[in-house]
Amino acid sequence: MIPRIDEITKEETFISEKFDEPVLYAPARIENLSPCNSLKIVTAFTDCERISTHMIALQEGIKNKRFVKGLDVEVILGMTKSSLSQKKHEDICRLIHFLNESRGMPQISCRYICNGPEVHSKIYIWSQSDEKIQILPTIAYCGSLNYTMNAFYKRRETVSRCNPLSAYWYYKNLLPDTIDCFDPIAKDKLRKVVNNSPDAVEEPDNSEKDYLMYDAMQPVATLNVSLLRADGSDTGYGSGINWGIRKNGTKRNRNQAYIPYNHQDKVEGFFPDRVNPDDKNCPMFKVITKDFGSFHMRMAQQNNKAIHSVESNSILGEWIRKKIGTPSGGYVTKQMLELYGKTYVTFRKYSDGTYLLDF
């Protein structure tokens, strides 16, 4: 018998803006007696920024030995038949593709409700598992909390501890009505989406609209950053846009890339720098492109001489190669950039810390 979600026993309730630590991170901390390594989520809505910031934080926690290794996250997205646009579907697939190929990143999957009534539930289920044994879930939450940035940081929501076994079986009984977001059939099913549905605006996630909104605003500063070597001669192997292409044949994703941040381009304070000199990483900042969604970047390497994408360092390389018409993973030369019409990218900075990235 499928348990009704309102039958799940509530044990503890949180009414706060700070849901992320107990719901998304605490069960995976290594100081726990039995840390969890698997998170299953049922959500009505999601957005790419919530997915990416969660996965990046887990990755950095694993690297710094705060979280257990081998983490995986499985998402069921419930309000898909009336509210998931083709553009958002493409953005989700592109993001998950980049995340899953990024070294040290938890593996994440996303499935859509495609049969039966849509699902408006919000459930988070933590468990311990390995390749051979699926251990019963140990911690679960339910409430009004969508897996979105708005729900976690901007709205008044409530989350309650609930019976993990009942929550787990609820999740398992939804699976037959789902389809993986990468399944070719998923794209066909989205053709009938009603984009003007009232539910479609409940959790907006449209990078094109975001781009147009910021594009109409006055930036606080603008900066052009060259894609060439410091002397402007060319691009080079194993660096910049060709960082993943090595003369010695070292196997890497050939789209791996970063933007060289050479001294002639640098403007103090344009990008967020380390709060303390001994901080390992510079803070992330969000960039929005007109045609390749949004992602996060930060300054990196010694003396902050590079700017790279955080979700995966192949995002920039794939985006630029797509723009100039070079095959994925192809070597990019100065001449190719000149034929395209630009050897630099442009950052526009806004008062809320968001950047537009143009090429």
Backbone torsions as a table, in degrees:
resi	resn	phi	psi	omega
1	MET	NA	131.8	-179.7
2	ILE	-77.6	122.0	-179.6
3	PRO	-71.7	139.3	173.0
4	ARG	-73.1	142.9	-176.7
5	ILE	-64.7	-27.1	179.5
6	ASP	-78.1	-2.9	175.6
7	GLU	-91.6	-8.0	-179.3
8	ILE	-68.2	128.8	-173.7
9	THR	-72.8	126.2	177.5
10	LYS	-88.1	130.0	-178.2
11	GLU	-115.0	-33.7	-176.4
12	GLU	-152.8	137.0	-176.3
13	THR	-120.6	135.8	174.5
14	PHE	-112.8	128.7	173.3
15	ILE	-125.1	95.4	-170.4
16	SER	-163.7	166.0	173.2
17	GLU	-83.8	-15.7	-174.0
18	LYS	-99.0	69.8	179.8
19	PHE	-88.0	-23.7	-167.2
20	ASP	-61.5	-41.2	-177.9
21	GLU	-63.9	-55.9	-179.0
22	PRO	-67.9	-34.9	-172.8
23	VAL	-86.8	-40.6	-170.9
24	LEU	-103.5	-17.5	-171.5
25	TYR	-129.3	-45.8	-169.6
26	ALA	-51.7	-43.0	-177.8
27	PRO	-63.2	-19.8	-177.5
28	ALA	-94.0	1.1	-177.4
29	ARG	-71.2	137.4	-173.0
30	ILE	-69.7	-19.9	179.5
31	GLU	-73.8	-10.4	175.7
32	ASN	-65.6	149.6	178.3
33	LEU	-59.5	-42.3	177.8
34	SER	-134.9	81.1	-176.6
35	PRO	-64.0	145.2	179.2
36	CYS	-88.7	150.8	179.0
37	ASN	-128.4	8.4	-179.1
38	SER	-138.3	129.5	179.1
39	LEU	-123.0	125.4	175.7
40	LYS	-113.4	132.8	-174.3
41	ILE	-125.3	132.5	166.8
42	VAL	-112.3	124.6	-177.5
43	THR	-143.0	145.7	176.2
44	ALA	-70.1	-41.5	-177.0
45	PHE	-136.5	158.9	171.4
46	THR	-147.2	173.9	173.7
47	ASP	-146.8	157.5	-173.5
48	CYS	-64.1	-35.3	-179.2
49	GLU	-66.8	-38.1	177.7
50	ARG	-64.1	-44.2	179.2
51	ILE	-61.1	-49.9	-173.1
52	SER	-68.2	-44.1	-178.8
53	THR	-66.1	-35.2	176.4
54	HIS	-64.5	-48.7	-177.9
55	MET	-65.9	-38.7	178.6
56	ILE	-63.7	-43.2	179.5
57	ALA	-64.0	-39.9	176.9
58	LEU	-65.2	-42.8	179.3
59	GLN	-60.1	-46.2	-179.1
60	GLU	-67.6	-34.0	176.7
61	GLY	-67.0	-37.5	176.1
62	ILE	-64.7	-45.5	-179.1
63	LYS	-61.7	-37.5	-179.1
64	ASN	-91.0	10.8	176.2
65	LYS	60.7	36.3	172.4
66	ARG	-96.8	-30.0	-179.4
67	PHE	-117.3	156.1	178.9
68	VAL	-68.5	155.7	176.7
69	LYS	-79.2	167.5	174.6
70	GLY	72.3	27.8	-179.3
71	LEU	-71.3	143.3	171.9
72	ASP	-139.2	148.6	-178.9
73	VAL	-128.3	128.7	178.2
74	GLU	-119.7	127.9	-176.4
75	VAL	-117.6	133.1	167.1
76	ILE	-108.1	121.5	-179.9
77	LEU	-99.4	118.9	-167.2
78	GLY	-91.4	-35.3	-175.8
79	MET	-96.6	62.3	-173.9
80	THR	-97.5	-34.8	-172.9
81	LYS	-70.7	-26.2	-179.7
82	SER	-110.0	-16.1	-167.4
83	SER	-128.9	-7.1	-176.7
84	LEU	-95.2	112.1	-178.9
85	SER	-79.4	161.7	177.2
86	GLN	-60.7	-40.3	-179.5
87	LYS	-63.2	-44.7	-179.8
88	LYS	-66.3	-38.7	175.2
89	HIS	-56.7	-47.0	180.0
90	GLU	-63.7	-39.7	178.6
91	ASP	-64.1	-42.6	179.2
92	ILE	-62.8	-46.4	-179.7
93	CYS	-62.8	-43.7	-179.7
94	ARG	-62.5	-44.7	-179.6
95	LEU	-62.4	-48.1	-178.3
96	ILE	-63.2	-37.2	175.9
97	HIS	-58.8	-47.3	-179.7
98	PHE	-66.3	-42.9	-179.5
99	LEU	-61.5	-45.0	-175.0
100	ASN	-71.9	-17.9	177.0
101	GLU	-94.9	-5.5	-177.5
102	SER	-81.6	131.7	-175.8
103	ARG	-63.7	130.8	176.8
104	GLY	81.0	-0.9	-178.9
105	MET	-82.9	137.7	172.5
106	PRO	-56.4	148.4	177.0
107	GLN	-80.7	136.6	-179.2
108	ILE	-132.0	142.2	175.2
109	SER	-130.1	156.9	178.1
110	CYS	-138.1	127.8	178.6
111	ARG	-119.8	145.3	-178.9
112	TYR	-105.5	139.4	168.2
113	ILE	-68.1	121.8	-177.1
114	CYS	-125.6	-12.7	178.6
115	ASN	-126.8	149.3	178.7
116	GLY	74.7	-172.6	-179.5
117	PRO	-64.5	152.3	174.9
118	GLU	-66.2	162.1	-176.0
119	VAL	-116.6	123.6	-179.9
120	HIS	-107.9	8.7	-177.6
121	SER	-73.0	156.9	174.8
122	LYS	-133.0	110.4	-175.3
123	ILE	-138.7	140.7	177.9
124	TYR	-128.0	120.5	-173.1
125	ILE	-124.9	118.2	177.8
126	TRP	-102.3	138.5	177.9
127	SER	-148.1	170.5	173.4
128	GLN	-106.6	134.6	-179.0
129	SER	-153.1	160.9	169.7
130	ASP	-140.3	-172.6	-175.6
131	GLU	-66.1	-26.9	-174.5
132	LYS	-101.4	-32.1	-172.1
133	ILE	-126.5	130.5	171.4
134	GLN	-98.7	102.4	-178.5
135	ILE	-77.7	145.8	-179.2
136	LEU	-58.5	142.0	-178.7
137	PRO	-61.6	149.9	-175.4
138	THR	-113.5	-27.5	-178.1
139	ILE	-138.3	136.3	177.3
140	ALA	-145.7	150.3	178.0
141	TYR	-130.7	146.6	171.5
142	CYS	-141.4	161.5	-179.3
143	GLY	158.1	-143.2	-176.1
144	SER	-101.4	4.8	-168.3
145	LEU	-84.1	99.1	171.5
146	ASN	-67.4	156.6	176.4
147	TYR	-83.6	66.5	-177.5
148	THR	-138.3	160.9	177.2
149	MET	-67.2	-39.9	179.5
150	ASN	-59.1	-45.6	-177.4
151	ALA	-66.0	-40.2	-176.5
152	PHE	-77.5	-27.0	-170.6
153	TYR	-129.1	-14.0	-173.1
154	LYS	-119.3	-19.2	-173.1
155	ARG	-113.1	163.8	172.4
156	ARG	-88.4	111.8	-177.1
157	GLU	-126.1	168.9	175.4
158	THR	-134.1	141.0	179.2
159	VAL	-134.7	134.0	-178.6
160	SER	-122.2	141.3	167.8
161	ARG	-64.6	138.2	-178.3
162	CYS	-138.7	175.3	-177.8
163	ASN	-66.2	112.5	-174.4
164	PRO	-64.9	-33.8	-179.8
165	LEU	-68.2	-43.5	177.4
166	SER	-63.3	-41.2	178.7
167	ALA	-63.8	-40.3	179.8
168	TYR	-63.7	-43.6	179.8
169	TRP	-68.8	-32.4	173.7
170	TYR	-60.3	-46.7	177.7
171	TYR	-59.5	-48.7	-177.8
172	LYS	-62.0	-35.1	-179.1
173	ASN	-76.8	-13.2	173.4
174	LEU	-81.6	-26.7	-171.9
175	LEU	-54.8	-41.1	180.0
176	PRO	-62.0	-18.8	179.8
177	ASP	-96.9	15.0	-176.5
178	THR	-115.7	167.1	174.7
179	ILE	-140.6	141.0	178.9
180	ASP	-64.3	141.3	-176.1
181	CYS	-63.0	-22.6	-179.9
182	PHE	-89.3	-5.8	178.1
183	ASP	-64.7	129.3	-179.9
184	PRO	-54.9	-28.4	-179.6
185	ILE	-67.6	-27.6	-177.9
186	ALA	-58.7	-40.5	-179.1
187	LYS	-62.7	-39.8	179.4
188	ASP	-66.7	-38.7	-179.1
189	LYS	-66.0	-26.0	-178.1
190	LEU	-80.8	-8.6	-178.1
191	ARG	-65.0	-21.9	-178.7
192	LYS	-98.1	11.2	-179.5
193	VAL	-62.7	136.2	176.2
194	VAL	-91.7	97.3	-173.3
195	ASN	-69.7	-19.1	179.2
196	ASN	-98.6	16.4	175.8
197	SER	-60.2	143.3	177.6
198	PRO	-55.3	-33.3	-180.0
199	ASP	-71.9	-21.5	-174.6
200	ALA	-66.2	-23.8	-178.4
201	VAL	-98.0	2.4	-178.5
202	GLU	-66.3	-40.5	178.2
203	GLU	-130.4	77.6	-175.8
204	PRO	-65.3	143.8	178.3
205	ASP	-155.5	71.4	-176.8
206	ASN	-126.4	101.2	-175.5
207	SER	-64.5	-29.6	178.4
208	GLU	-65.5	-42.9	177.5
209	LYS	-66.3	-39.5	177.0
210	ASP	-60.9	-43.2	179.6
211	TYR	-60.5	-47.2	-179.0
212	LEU	-63.5	-36.5	179.3
213	MET	-63.4	-48.9	179.8
214	TYR	-69.9	-35.5	-179.6
215	ASP	-60.4	-29.2	179.0
216	ALA	-82.1	-8.9	-179.2
217	MET	-96.3	161.9	178.2
218	GLN	-87.4	119.4	177.6
219	PRO	-71.7	156.3	177.2
220	VAL	-80.3	-21.1	177.9
221	ALA	-164.4	154.3	178.5
222	THR	-132.0	141.8	-177.9
223	LEU	-143.8	129.1	171.3
224	ASN	-93.2	132.6	-179.6
225	VAL	-125.5	123.7	-176.1
226	SER	-69.1	146.4	173.9
227	LEU	-94.4	3.3	-176.3
228	LEU	-99.2	172.4	173.7
229	ARG	-60.5	167.6	-177.8
230	ALA	-59.6	-33.5	179.9
231	ASP	-85.2	-1.8	177.5
232	GLY	75.3	10.5	-172.9
233	SER	-74.9	-42.9	-177.9
234	ASP	-169.4	-162.3	-179.0
235	THR	-98.2	-52.2	176.3
236	GLY	92.9	159.3	176.8
237	TYR	-84.8	149.2	171.6
238	GLY	64.1	21.2	179.0
239	SER	-155.1	163.2	175.9
240	GLY	54.2	-134.1	-177.8
241	ILE	-64.9	-22.4	179.9
242	ASN	-105.5	28.2	-176.1
243	TRP	-58.2	-34.2	-178.0
244	GLY	-83.7	-0.3	-177.9
245	ILE	-109.6	110.6	-173.5
246	ARG	-112.4	135.6	179.1
247	LYS	-63.3	-31.1	-177.3
248	ASN	-80.3	2.1	176.2
249	GLY	83.6	7.4	177.6
250	THR	-55.1	129.3	-176.2
251	LYS	-79.5	118.2	175.5
252	ARG	-142.3	167.0	169.2
253	ASN	-65.8	119.1	-172.9
254	ARG	-70.2	-10.0	174.7
255	ASN	-87.3	-5.6	179.1
256	GLN	-58.0	134.4	-173.6
257	ALA	-157.7	160.7	167.7
258	TYR	-144.0	162.6	176.7
259	ILE	-94.1	118.5	178.3
260	PRO	-65.5	131.1	-179.7
261	TYR	-111.6	77.4	-174.3
262	ASN	-78.0	161.2	-171.5
263	HIS	-59.3	-31.9	-177.8
264	GLN	-71.6	-18.4	179.1
265	ASP	-97.7	-18.7	-170.1
266	LYS	-67.0	137.0	173.9
267	VAL	-127.6	117.3	-177.2
268	GLU	-56.7	127.4	176.1
269	GLY	83.4	-1.2	-179.1
270	PHE	-69.0	-42.2	175.7
271	PHE	-107.1	149.7	179.9
272	PRO	-65.8	129.0	-179.8
273	ASP	-105.3	172.5	179.3
274	ARG	-55.8	135.9	176.6
275	VAL	-69.0	-42.5	176.1
276	ASN	-118.4	142.3	-177.6
277	PRO	-56.6	-28.5	-177.9
278	ASP	-90.6	4.2	175.3
279	ASP	-62.0	136.9	-176.7
280	LYS	-68.9	-41.2	-176.8
281	ASN	-122.8	152.8	168.7
282	CYS	-75.7	154.4	177.7
283	PRO	-63.0	150.5	175.6
284	MET	-77.8	156.3	169.2
285	PHE	-139.2	150.0	-176.8
286	LYS	-89.4	133.3	173.2
287	VAL	-118.6	146.2	178.5
288	ILE	-122.2	130.0	175.7
289	THR	-106.0	162.5	-178.7
290	LYS	-76.8	-29.2	-169.4
291	ASP	-133.4	6.4	-177.1
292	PHE	-138.2	28.8	177.1
293	GLY	71.1	-163.2	178.4
294	SER	-119.7	155.2	177.1
295	PHE	-158.2	-177.5	-176.8
296	HIS	-114.3	148.8	-179.9
297	MET	-135.4	166.0	171.7
298	ARG	-158.6	156.7	172.5
299	MET	-73.7	145.9	-175.3
300	ALA	-149.4	179.4	-179.4
301	GLN	67.3	174.0	-177.6
302	GLN	-62.9	133.5	-179.1
303	ASN	61.1	25.3	178.1
304	ASN	51.9	46.7	-174.4
305	LYS	-90.2	9.4	179.1
306	ALA	-144.3	153.8	173.8
307	ILE	-125.6	122.4	-176.0
308	HIS	-131.3	161.4	177.8
309	SER	-83.4	137.6	-169.8
310	VAL	-84.9	-42.9	-178.0
311	GLU	-57.1	-40.1	176.7
312	SER	-164.1	136.0	-179.1
313	ASN	-80.8	11.9	173.1
314	SER	-100.7	-4.7	-179.1
315	ILE	-60.4	-50.8	-177.5
316	LEU	-60.7	-44.5	-178.0
317	GLY	-62.8	-41.0	179.4
318	GLU	-68.1	-41.5	-179.2
319	TRP	-62.6	-49.1	-177.1
320	ILE	-67.2	-40.5	178.4
321	ARG	-64.1	-37.1	177.0
322	LYS	-64.4	-39.6	-178.9
323	LYS	-65.4	-42.2	-175.1
324	ILE	-89.5	-3.5	176.6
325	GLY	82.3	20.7	176.7
326	THR	-91.7	141.0	179.4
327	PRO	-56.3	150.5	177.3
328	SER	-55.2	128.2	-179.3
329	GLY	82.8	0.3	-179.7
330	GLY	-74.6	150.9	178.4
331	TYR	-69.7	133.8	-177.6
332	VAL	-108.4	126.8	179.5
333	THR	-108.4	167.5	175.5
334	LYS	-60.5	-39.8	-179.3
335	GLN	-61.3	-39.5	178.2
336	MET	-62.5	-42.5	179.0
337	LEU	-65.4	-39.6	179.2
338	GLU	-66.8	-39.6	176.9
339	LEU	-63.5	-34.8	175.7
340	TYR	-67.8	-32.1	177.8
341	GLY	114.2	0.4	-179.1
342	LYS	-149.4	136.5	171.9
343	THR	-113.2	18.5	-177.7
344	TYR	-146.3	162.4	171.2
345	VAL	-111.4	159.0	-179.0
346	THR	-120.6	126.9	173.6
347	PHE	-103.9	132.0	170.9
348	ARG	-115.0	123.1	-174.7
349	LYS	-101.0	136.8	-178.8
350	TYR	-117.4	162.5	-170.5
351	SER	-62.1	-24.4	-179.7
352	ASP	-89.0	6.1	178.7
353	GLY	89.9	2.6	176.6
354	THR	-86.0	149.9	178.5
355	TYR	-126.4	142.3	165.3
356	LEU	-95.3	139.0	178.8
357	LEU	-119.5	120.7	-177.5
358	ASP	-120.7	146.5	173.2
359	PHE	-146.6	NA	NA
